Every structure is written in C-alpha cells, then in structure tokens.
Amino acid sequence: MSQDMSYWFWIIAAFVVTLVVAVMVMKKTKKFGLSFGLSTIVNLLITGGGTASLLLGETDDTTNFKLVVYAIAFFNLVIIAGFVLFSMRGKGNGPVPHKEYED
C-alpha cells in the first residue's frame, strides 16, 4: 500500500470507527461521559497509529502537512463526536410528568 493510500486509510478509519464506537456505547449505556471518553481514546489510538505509520514510512515534502491534517482531523472528530453524543443524550421517552398532575 502506498504512503498516500495508507494516509487516507487511517483518516477514514478514525472517523468511521470512532463514531461507531461512540454511538454504540451511547445507545447501550446512555452515559455521555463514558461514551465520549471511550470514543476519544479510540480516536487517539487510531490517529496515533496513522501518525506512527506516516513517520516510520518514507518521509517526503508533504509529511509535515499530513501531520497537521492528522491533528486537525483528530480535533474535528472530537467535536463531531461530542455533538452527536450530545444530540443523542436528549432523546428520551418524552417529558416526565409531575406528581401533582397524575390522577
């Protein structure tokens, strides 16, 4: 696999796997902090793998640019996952009725 193909593989894998983990954990546990923390750790591990792959391979003129794009993609994904999880957090079974209004 070429260096450019590997680069795109790691970025796409980070987005797909991180968001799938975030949504699945949130659906199962309904805990925002746990889901956000696990998705951030997964994102960090995959981005770290991509960075290591980039630095251990052949370096060229675009290596520094690719490292900057990895950093931008990492933070963008943290923000996107946060918004997705925040929007899922508000989904419930409707408003909770007050005891004074129950019959």
NORRANOR-V666474 format. One record per helix or strand. SS is the DSSP state (@ for helix, = for strand). FROM is the first residue (numbers start at 1). TO is the last residue. Records with the same first field share a line. If there is no record, write none. Layout:
# NORRANOR-V666474
SS=FROM-TO  FROM-TO
This chain:
# NORRANOR-V666474
@=3-29  32-56  63-89  99-101
